[in-house]
Amino acid sequence: MQNGGVTLWFAAPALGALMFAAPATAQDYPTRPIRMVVPQAAGSASDTVARIIAGELTTRLKQQVIVDNRPGGALQLGLEIAAKSPPDGYTIAYGMIGALAISPNMLQKPPIDIQKDLAPISQTTTGQMLLAVGPATPFKSVRDLITFAKQNPGKLNYASSGNGTPGHVGFELFKTMTGTQAVHVPYKGGAAAITELIAGQVQIMLESTNSITPHAKGGRVRGLAVSGPRRVEALPEFPTIAEAGVPGYEATTWTGIVGPAAMPRAVIQRLNAELNRMVASPSYKEKVTLIGSEPAGGTPEQFTQFMRSEYAKWGDIVKRAGARID
């Protein structure tokens, strides 16, 4: 069943019960604390942004928005919890590109159908990744890296914060477009991967600017280029990968808020309105820009279409790269 571009999935006999349980109007909502499920660990780059959003929403909704970290299941555990919660607006989820568009395409049997079991509410950020190398490597540019990788196939190791993350699949796209080879070494989180990059256990990493920017600015890793269509405000000294020698390369990151598919339209609209006010505020922009992201908002319908296009795009990249999560 469709409701303003948001797919609603529930059994007809249960409709009355759901409507009874849900707030009657947006003005009635919320009357108690809201749980925001985050499918990554506390302290991760995603968790950092989620807590900024939770704090902003707490102020705007005048009810506590509590972050509930539920990592695991290739980023699907937290989304499954949200999808199967009562669709009353009191459980929502913070989703990122890896959870909503990449890892579902890599799993043989995803626990939920991202496009049917969740209601997109609003995008919240857009961002990029930084292609970085360890300080002991000789690479000073993207062209240096490509030249060495072509001359020494399979001798370089690249780290990622885990299978199915943007850094994993984004580097697979880089390999495909440059005709190079490198061995993937997944870690349990970006912090562990960056530590190993600094130590020289791996030579390359494509990682969210949210987590790697301080290390690049501090000289602990050597940044080469950013992954999006334009330079990053927080890292203006780095060219895009396309500028640096891989024309047409683009791999952006993004986040957004979703809820169970059967959430009432009035509640979706209330949350969307507050999220868009948040996105337009100087305080939110300052906080997310500082860590390398940019504010992003829009309607539920826009976010629905964006999620679908990103799901298809990354599904195609995953297929061509042969990337899988067992």
Secondary structure by P-SEA (a helix, b strand, c coil): cccccccccccccaaaaaaaaccccccccccbbbbbbbccccccaaaaaaaaaaaaaaaaacccbbbbbbbcccccaaaaaaaaccccccbbbbcccccccccccccccccccccccbbbcccccccccccccccccccccaaaaaaaaaaccccbbbbccccccaaaaaaaaaaaaacbbbbbbbcccaaaaaaaaaacccccccccccccaaaaaaccccccccccccccccccccccccccccccbbbbbbbbbbccccccaaaaaaaaaaaaaaaacaaaaaaaaaabbbbbbbcaaaaaaaaaaaaaaaaaaaaaaccccc
